[in-house]
Structures are given as structure tokens and as C-alpha cells.
Amino acid sequence: MAKRLAKLRQVDLAEWRKWWKHEGRDGLNALLTKEWDPLLTKEWDPVGADVPEDEYEGYALQLGRLLREDASAIDIATYLAAMRVESLGVGPDPDNDLRVAHLIVVWYERVMGRAS
């Protein structure tokens, strides 16, 4: 797994889990829904199913683990691409997956803070 260049402040696992439960999960899920959204849940609801706001929450959990393990944007894009094609059954979009992966890494670095 490629490592990011930015050095983040060290957070113990208990503190990280608390952050994830109270802020991280919802923040990442919102970012996925706003920026990634391969199912177009914001724009398209062909059967009137009212796709839930937490449609991508299961993916956010795995992404949180990857971020905690210092995954790079490429690692995250690879995961997003696999979820897009294998789990959601939609066509590939590697440019968008990489764009969103960079946004996720920047978001995580901002909320977790860089080490001084």
C-alpha cells in the first residue's frame, strides 16, 4: 500500500473510533454521496424508492479503515473502482474514482490534522 506524504497527527485507536462514530462516518458518507455517487442517488430514482442518504455507509466503513492505515489516493481509488463495478454493478469511471479519492484524502488530512 503506497503511503501518503503528509504526516498526520497520531491518534490512538480509541480516540479514532470515537471520532469515527461521532463525525468521521457521517462526514465521509456525505462526501461519497455528494462526489462519488455512482448510483446517482441525488439525481435519479426510477422506481420512487427514495434511496437512503446512507446508501454508501458500508463503503465508508472500509474507507475509514484504509484511511486509518494511511492509504494513498491510489489505494482508495482502487477500492472505489472495485465497489463501483463489483458491488454496485455500474460501469467503470477511473477518472472520477481517482478525483474522489484525492478529495477523500484531503478531507481526512484536514479533519485529522497534520503532525507538526
C-alpha positions in Angstrom: 0.0 0.0 0.0 1.5 3.3 -1.0 1.9 5.8 1.8 0.8 9.4 1.8 3.4 12.1 2.0 1.5 14.2 4.6 2.3 13.1 8.1 -0.9 13.2 10.2 -1.0 13.7 13.9 -1.0 10.3 15.7 -4.4 9.4 17.2 -4.8 6.3 19.4 -7.4 3.7 18.2 -9.9 4.6 21.0 -9.8 8.3 20.1 -10.1 7.5 16.4 -13.1 5.2 16.9 -14.8 7.9 19.0 -14.1 10.4 16.2 -15.4 7.9 13.6 -18.6 7.3 15.5 -19.4 11.0 16.1 -18.1 12.7 13.0 -16.0 10.6 10.6 -18.6 8.1 9.3 -21.2 10.8 8.6 -18.7 13.1 7.0 -17.2 10.5 4.7 -20.7 9.2 3.8 -21.8 12.7 2.9 -18.6 13.2 0.8 -19.3 9.9 -1.0 -22.9 10.8 -1.7 -22.0 14.3 -2.9 -18.9 13.5 -5.0 -18.8 9.8 -5.9 -22.5 8.6 -6.1 -22.3 6.0 -9.0 -25.9 5.1 -8.4 -26.9 8.8 -9.0 -29.0 8.7 -5.8 -29.1 12.5 -5.8 -30.5 12.7 -9.4 -32.3 9.6 -10.3 -34.8 7.4 -8.5 -36.5 5.4 -11.3 -38.8 3.4 -9.0 -39.5 6.0 -6.4 -37.6 4.0 -3.8 -36.3 7.1 -2.1 -32.7 5.8 -2.0 -31.4 6.3 1.6 -28.9 9.0 2.5 -26.7 6.4 3.9 -26.5 4.3 0.7 -22.7 4.3 0.7 -22.2 3.9 4.5 -20.9 0.4 4.2 -18.2 1.6 1.8 -17.4 4.5 4.2 -16.5 2.0 6.9 -13.9 0.2 4.8 -12.6 3.6 3.5 -12.2 4.7 7.1 -10.1 1.6 7.8 -8.0 2.3 4.8 -7.5 5.9 5.8 -6.6 4.8 9.4 -4.0 2.6 7.8 -2.5 5.5 5.8 -3.8 4.5 2.4 -2.9 6.7 -0.6 -5.4 8.2 -3.0 -4.5 5.4 -5.5 -5.3 2.8 -2.9 -8.7 4.5 -2.3 -9.4 4.9 -6.0 -8.7 1.2 -6.4 -11.2 0.4 -3.7 -13.8 2.8 -5.1 -13.4 1.3 -8.6 -13.9 -2.2 -7.2 -17.1 -1.2 -5.3 -18.4 0.7 -8.4 -18.1 -2.3 -10.7 -18.2 -5.4 -8.5 -20.7 -4.4 -5.8 -22.9 -1.8 -7.4 -22.7 -3.3 -10.9 -22.2 0.0 -12.8 -19.6 0.8 -15.4 -16.1 1.9 -14.6 -15.1 5.5 -14.2 -11.4 5.6 -13.1 -11.0 9.3 -13.6 -13.9 10.1 -11.2 -12.8 7.4 -8.7 -9.3 9.0 -8.6 -10.7 12.5 -8.3 -12.9 11.5 -5.4 -10.1 9.5 -3.8 -8.0 12.7 -3.7 -10.9 14.6 -2.2 -11.2 11.9 0.5 -7.5 12.0 1.3 -7.6 15.8 1.5 -10.7 15.7 3.7 -9.1 13.2 6.1 -5.9 15.1 6.4 -7.9 18.3 7.1 -10.1 16.7 9.8 -7.4 14.7 11.4 -4.8 17.4 11.3 -1.2 17.2 10.1 1.5 16.5 12.5 3.7 19.4 13.5 
